[in-house]
Amino acid sequence: MDYMIGTDIGTTSTKSVLYDENGKVVEYSNLGYPMYHDVPEAAEEDPDEILNAILQTIQNVTKSVDSEHVLGISFSAAMHSLILLDGNHKPISRVMTWADNRAGVVLGQFKQEANFQNIYQETGTPIHPMNPLVKLYWLSHAYPAMMENTGYIAGIKEYVIYKLTGEFKMDYSIANATGLFNLHTFNWNPESLKLAGVKSNQLPDLVDTDYVIDNINSDLVNELGLNSNTKIIMGASDGALSNLGVGADQEGVAAVTIGTSGAVRVMTTEPYLDPEGKLFCYYVAPHKWIVGGPVNNGGQVLQWAREELLDHLPFEEINKLVDNTPAGAHGLIFNSYMSGERAPLWNSNAQSSLVGLTFSHTKADIARAVMEGIVINLNEVLNLTKKSLAVNEIHATGGFTQSEVWCQILADVLGQSVTVPDSFESSCLAAAVIGWKALGKIESLDIIRKMVGTTKEFKPNAKNHEVYQKLIRLFEDVEQQMEPLYGRIAELQEELNGEER
C-alpha cells in the first residue's frame, strides 16, 4: 500500500494527514503556534515556528508506515500571507497573516493612486488590507528601509517549500489571492507590481498546483520518515481545496465554511469577475475556479463571546442553550464584525453591534444571536454570489459542523437544505488527491467524490425561515445605518487606545 501526506498550513495550526490510496485516513497530527499582536491591528506569526510544526506533524504521521511507501507530500495553505526575505531567503519579517489589518491606514490613499477596479478585473482579488498587494504598498510607505533590504517576497507555503527543497516556487492558486497575479496571463501583473514597489524577480516562479519537486533536503528525508524518492507537490490554497475536499467541485454547488473565519465558495469552469468587485475569483486547477467571498468573523466571534459574555461555558453547553432558544433570539440582532469585515462589506473599519438588548434577554439569547449573526452575514455573501451564479446545493464545512444546532440555523436562514459531508480535514484530503494525480496515480480529481463519505442533511424549518426573513431585513438595515459611523468610531477607538498606551 502506498501513501500520500496532505499537509494544511492553517492560520492557527498545521495539520498533516497520511492517506492510503483509497483516501482512508491512516495517521493524523495537528500542532498549533501562537499569533502575535504586538501592536494594534497586527496579526503575525513566526515562520520558523510554523516550519517546525509542519516538520513535526509530517514526522508524526509517518512513524507507523514503511517510509519507502510514502510517495509524496502535497500542501494546502491559508491565503494572503506575506514574508519579507533577505537575499539568502532568510526572513527579515514575521508572517503577516490575512488577519493583519495594519495596511488599512493606506487603503484610501491606495484607491486614489490605483485604478482599483482595473486591478480587480486583472487579478480577481478584491482590494482590502488582507491582500499582499495592499500590505506591500503599506510597507513601502511605512518601512522603506526594510523594503530596500528585501531580496525576496513570499507567503508561508513558499518559504516552507524552499526550506524543504531549495526551490522558490508559488502555485497559481496561492498567487491568485495575492493581488499581484494576472489571472488572464497566468503571470505577475505589471500594474500591481508597480503599486507594490516590487520587481518580478523578487517573487517566486509561478507553477501549476500539480507541480512536482523531486529534491527534498537530504538531511530531512530520514528525519521525517520519508525516502529519497518522496516528492513534494505544490498543492493549492486552503479555500480552493476545501471545496474539492467536500465534493463541492461542480457548478451549482456552494461550500459554506465557518472555522476561525468563514467563506462562501462556488466552483466554476471558467473565471468569473463580479462587476462590483466584491467577489474573489481564484484558480484551483485546469477548468476549476472558485468564486465567492471570505468573511473575517466566523468561529472566533463565538469564541470571544464564550470568553467574555458566556462565562467560559463548554461549547456543548452553549449548543444546548442555543437549541432551547427560539429562532430570532427574542429579537436580539448581532452584526458580527468584530475584526472589520471582508465580504460583503470590504470595510476594515466595520465594528459589531448588539441591537435590541433588553433586561429580558439572557445568555442563551446572546449565544443564539451570535450564531445567527455569523450565518446571516454569510447569507449576504451567498446572495451576492447568486446574482450571477446558480447555487442549487449547499455543502457545509469547517469546525461549526460539529454543532448540529448551528447547521440547522444555516439551513433555516438560507431556506435551503444543507449537506454536511463526512470528510475529515477536507483541505488535506484534496491536497493529497492533487498529489496522487500529479504522480499519475489517478486520472481525474473527480475521484474525490467517492472519498468524501456519508453525509448528513439539515432541512430548513419553514417557520424559522419566516422569522429569519424578518431578522435579515433588520440586520441589513442596522448595517446600512452603521456604515457611515464605522470610520468615526475607528478614529475614536484609535485615539483612546493610544492614550491608554
N, C-alpha and C positions, 0 to 999 in steps of 0.2 A: 504493500500500500504506500502510495506517495502522498506528500503533504504540501500544503501551501499555508503561509502565515499571512493573515490580514492584519495590518497594524494601523490603528486610527490615532493620530496625534491630535487630541482634543484640547479644548480651552483649559480644562481643569485637570485632566488626566490623560494618560495614554493607555490604550487597550490593545493587546495582541491576542489573536485567536488562531490556534492551529486547527486547520480544517483538513479532513480527508477528501478524497476525490469526489465524494458524493455530497459535499457541503456539510458534513456532520462535524460538530464541534468535538475536538479531541482534547484540547487544553485551552485554558483561558487565564489571562493575567491582566490586572488593572493597577496602575500606580499613579498617584496624584503628585502635584507640585504646586507650590504657592504662587499666587499672583500678588504683585507689588503695586501699591497705590501710594507712592512716596509723596506725590503732590496731587492736588485736586485734578480730577479727570484722567489721571494716568491709570493704565491697566497693562502692566508689563510682566514679563516672565524671564527667567534666566535660561538662555538657550542650552547651556550645558547641564542644568538640572533636568530639562526636558530630554536631552540626549541620553543622559544616564538612565532615566526612567524607561526610555524606549529600549535601550540595550538590555536592561534588567527584565523587562516583560518578554522580550524575544528569548532570552536565556531561560526564563521560567517555563515557557511553553514547549521548548524543545527537549527538556530533560527526559521525558518518558519515551522518546522515539529514537530510532536509528537516524543519525544525522545524514547518512547517505540518501535518505528518502525525503529530506526537506528540500524541495525543488526551488522554492523562491519565497521572497518577502515582497508583498505588494502594499503600497501605502495609501492611506486616506489622511487628510489633514484639514483642520479648520482654515477657512479662507481669511484673507485680508491681513495676515501677519507681516511684520516688517522688521528686518535686522540690518544694521549697517555693519559692514565688514571692512577690515583693512586690506592692503594689497596682498596679504598672505591668507585671506579668507578667515581671519580671526575676528571675533565680534568686538566692535567698539561701542555697541549699544546693547541693551536688553531687547527682547522681543516685544515690539509694540503689537498688542492683540487687536482684534476687531473692536473690542470694547473700549479701547483708548480713545478718549474724546478730546484730547488737547488741541487737535487741529481745528476744532470748531471755531476758535478765535479768528481764524483767517478765512473762514468759509465765504463770508460776504465779499472780501477782497478777491478771493479766487474766482467767484462768479462774475465779478466785474471785469477781471482780466481775461477770463476764459470764455470761449463760446461753449458753455457747458452743455447745451442741447446737442451741439455737434459732437462733443466728447462722448456723450451718452450714445448717440447713434453710431459712433465708431467702435465703442468698447462694450456696450451693453451693461455698463455699470452705473447705477445712479450716483450722483455727486453727493458725498457725505463724508464726514471725518473718519469713518471706518476705512475708507479707501487708501491703500498705499499711495496712490497719486496725490491725494489731498494731504496725507501725512508728510510726504516728501516735500510738497510745496511749503508746508508749515516749517519743517526742519530747515529748509534752505533759507528761510527768513529769520527763524528764531535761533538757529545754531549753525551759522555759515561756516565757522571754523571746523566743526565736526564733519560737515558735508565735504569740505575741502580735503579732509583726511580719509574720506571714504573711498576705498578701492572698488568694492563690490556691494551689491544690494540683493537681498534675498528674503524669502519667507522661511519659516521654521522647517518645512519639509525639505527645501533645497539645501539648507545648512546641514541637516541630518544626513541626507544622501551624499553630500560632499564629504562628510566625515567618514561615512561608510565606504565610499568608493573612490573619492578623489575627482569625481565628475560633477561639474557645476551645471545642472540642468533644471528646468522648470517645465511641468506639463501644461498643456493648453488649458486645462480645466482650472487649475490654480491661477495661471496667468490671466485668464479671462476675468477674474474677480479683482484684479489689481487696479483697473482703470488705465493701465499702461499698454494693454494688448488690443490690437485691432482684430475684431472677430471676422472681418471680411477678408483680410490678407493673411491671417494667422502669423502676424509678425508684430514687433513692438510698434506702437503708434507714435509717429513723429511729433504730433501736436501735444500729446501727453508728456512725452519725454522733455520737450522744451519747457512746459509748465513746471514739471517736477525738478528741472535743473539737473538732469542726469543724462548720461550717454548710454547707448545700447550696449557698448562693450563692458559696462558695469553690471549688466543684468545677465542672468543665466541664459544658456542656449535653450531654445524652445523645442520641445519634443511632444509626441502624442502620449496619451495616457497609457498605452501598452508598450512604451519604450522599455527595452531590456538592457540592463547593465550587468556585465559579466564579472567585473573585477572587484569583489569585496576585499577590503583591507585584510591581508593575510593574518595580522595579529588578532583580528576579531573572529575569524572563522571558527576556530576551536572553542574560544571563549563563549560564543553564542550558540554552540551546538549545531553548527552548520557544516557544510562540506565545501570543497574547493570549487564545485560546480553550481552551488546555490546562486540563484540570480536575484537581482534587485529589479522590481518592476515599478515604474513611476507611480501608477495609480492616478487618483484624481482628488477632487475636493470632497469634503465630508457631505456637503449638501447634495451634490450630484450622486454620490454613491448611496446616500440614504434612500433616494428614490428607487435606485436599482435594487437595493437590498431588501425592500419590502414589496417588490413586484409592481411598483408604480412606474413602470418603464414603457407604458404605452400612451398614446394620445387619448385624452379624455379622462385620465386617472390622475388625481392630485394626491400628493402626500402632505399631510398637515402634521408638523412636528412641534412638540414642546419638550425641550430639555432645559438647559440653563437659559437659553434664549428660545427662539421659535422661528418657524418659517412655513410658507405655503409654496409648493413647487409642483409644476405641471410639466410633463415631458412632451416635447415636440420633435418632429423630424427635421425641421429647419429653424434657423434662428428667427425669433420674433422680437421686435423692438416696440415698446409701448410709446405711443405718440406723446404722452405726458412725461415720459422718462421716469416713471415710478416703479417699474418692474425690472428686475435683473434678467439678463439672458446669458446663460453660461453653457459652455461646451462640456459634454460628457465623453462622447465617443462619436465616430462617424455616424451621421444621421440620428444622433441623440443629443438634444439640448434641453436644459431646464429653464423654465420661465416662472417667475414668482417674486415673492418679497420676503425679506428677513425681518424679524422683529427682535429688538433688544430684550424685551421683557417677557420672559417665559417663566420657567420654574423658579428662577432666582427671586421673583417677586413673592411667590408663595413662601419661599424660604425666609425672606425678610419679614413677612407678616407673621410667620411662625415664631421667629425670634423676638420680634418687637411688640406684637399685639396678641399673640395666642399662647403665651406662657410656655413656649418650647414644647408644646404638645407633640407626641409622636404623630407621624403622618397618618397612621391607621386611625387614630382618634379624630384627627381633622376630617378624614374621609367620612367617618360616622356622623360627625356634626353636620357636615355639608349634606349628606344623604337624607338627614332628618329635617332639613330646612327647605321650604318650598322654593321653586324657581322664582327668580327675581329678588331673593334675599330681602323680602318685605320692603321693596322699593329703595334699596341701597345700591348706588351706582358707583363703580370703581373704574376710573380711567387709569390704565396700568402703566403709565410712562415714567417709571422710577429712574431710568437712566437715559433720558431722552428717548427718541424713537427713530428707527429707520422706517420701513414701510408701516403704515401707509402715509405717515406724515412727512418723513425725511426732515425732521426738525430735532437737532441735537439739544435744543433748549427746552423741549417739552417736559412737563412735570405731571405727576399723578394728582388726581382729585378723588376724594371720597365724598360723594354728594348724596344728600338726603338723610344724613345721620341724625338720629333722634335718641332720646333716653330709652326708647323701647327696643332698640337694636342690641343684639347680643354678639358674642364672639363667633357664634355659628353663622350669623348673618354676614359678618365681616369676612369670614373664611370663604363663604359661598360667593360673595360679591367679588373677591379677588379672583377666584377660579373663573367666574363668569366674565369678568373684565378682560382677562387674558384671552379668552376664547372669542369674545366679541371683537377685539382688536384684530385677531387672525381672520375673523369673518369678513372684516372690511378689506383685508388683503385679498382674500379669496374672491370677493365680489369685483375687485379691480381686475383680477385675472379673468373672471368670467365675462367681462365686457368684450373680450376678443377671442377667448379660447373656450371650447366646450369642456365642461367638467361633469362627467357622468358618474364618477365613482370617487370615494374618499378613503384613503388609507391613512390611519393614524400611526405615528411613530414617536419614539422618544420616551423619556422616563415617566411622563404623565400617564402613559398607557397602563402603568401599574395601578392606577386609580380608576376603578370602574365608574364611580360617580362623575369623575371629570370627563371621561369618554362619553358618558351619557349626556352631560352638559353640551359637549361639542355637537353631538347628533341633534339635540333639541334646538340649539342655536341655529345650526345650518338648515334644519328641517330636512335632513338627508341622512340616509344610513351611513354609518361609519364602520369600516372594517379594520380590525387590529390584527395584522399578520403575526404569526408566531415565528418571527425572525430574530435570532439572537445576534445583537450587535450588527445591525444591518449594514453600516458603512464598512466594517471589517469583512463581512461576507462578500459584499460587492467588490471590494478591493481584491479579495482572493480570487473571485471569478474572473476579473480582468487579468489577474496573474496567470490563471490557467489558460485563458485564451491567448495571452501574449506568448506563452510557451508552446502553443499549438496543441494543447490537450483537449480543448473543446472548440467547436466551430463558431458558436454564437453566444452572446451574453444572455440570450433569452432563456437559457437553461436555468437561470437563477429562479425563475418562477416555480420550478419543481422543487427547489431547495428551501423555499420560504416556509413551508409547513402549514399547519392548520391555522384557521383564523377564527376570530370571534367578531360577531356583528352586533352593533348597537343601533336600534331603530328609533327614530325620533318619536317623542311623545307629543301628540298634536296640541294638547292643552298647554304644555310647557312652551312649545314653539310659538304659540299665540302670545304668551306672556313676554317671550324674548323679542318678538317683533316690536312691542311697545318699548321695551327696555333699550333696544338697539337705537330707536329714534331718539330717546333721551340721551343715550351715550354719545351719539353723533352731535346732538345739539350742545351738550356740555363741551365737547371737543372744540366745536366751532367758536363758542363763546370764549373759551380759554385761550385759544391760539394767539390772539393779539397780545395777551398778557405774558406769554412764556418768556419773551426776551426781557421784559422789565423785571419779572421775578428772578430770572437767572442773574441779572445785574445786581439785584439786591442781595441775593444769596452769596455771590462772589464778594461783594463789599463786606458783608457781615462775617463771612468765613475768614476773610483777610484780616479783619480786626481781631478775631479770636487768635489767629496765628501770631 
